[in-house]
Amino acid sequence: MDDKNAVSPIEMLLVEDNPADVRLTEETLKEEKLKVNLHVVPDGVEAMAFLRRQGRYGDAPRPDLVLLDLNLPKKDGREVLKEIKQDERLKIIPVVILTVSQAEEDILKTYMHHANCYITKPLDLRQFSRIVKSVQDFWLTIVKLPPKED
């Protein structure tokens, strides 16, 4: 089979501090039949430790895709994005910004730091679920992700 994603599960890192958004994302992903290993961290410091396989994340898989909120405790998503895209080992990982911010400054800055896309979270739960499904459909079934590496 040519489609690598059909053979092995996709490793997805969700960087989100809102438990309700985490739960809704998990439920939405479970409804679909794609193989997704969802890893969740609640702040930017944990995200970078996961991505760099530091501390308790020493055995963490390299994510195929990162869903990143901007407004995070300890280290915000803007800083996390900048660090990911400046790191030679991490910059190839697609980063989807998924945030409540509609500020033009945030949109501009995240694209300047090489975010792969910017999505504003809707307040409506049904719409949020639709957004997560759209992200999943696009990034996990249509797009060819970079090859897995150790």
HELIX and SHEET records of a PDB file:
HELIX    1   1 LYS A    4  VAL A    7  1                                   4    
HELIX    2   2 PRO A   19  GLU A   31  1                                  13    
HELIX    3   3 GLY A   44  LEU A   51  1                                   8    
HELIX    4   4 GLY A   55  TYR A   57  5                                   3    
HELIX    5   5 GLY A   77  GLN A   86  1                                  10    
HELIX    6   6 GLU A  104  MET A  112  1                                   9    
HELIX    7   7 LEU A  125  ASP A  137  1                                  13    
HELIX    8   8 PHE A  138  ILE A  142  3                                   5    
SHEET    1   A 5 VAL A  36  VAL A  41  0                                        
SHEET    2   A 5 ILE A  10  VAL A  15  1                                        
SHEET    3   A 5 LEU A  65  LEU A  68  1                                        
SHEET    4   A 5 VAL A  95  THR A  99  1                                        
SHEET    5   A 5 CYS A 117  THR A 120  1                                        
END                                                                             
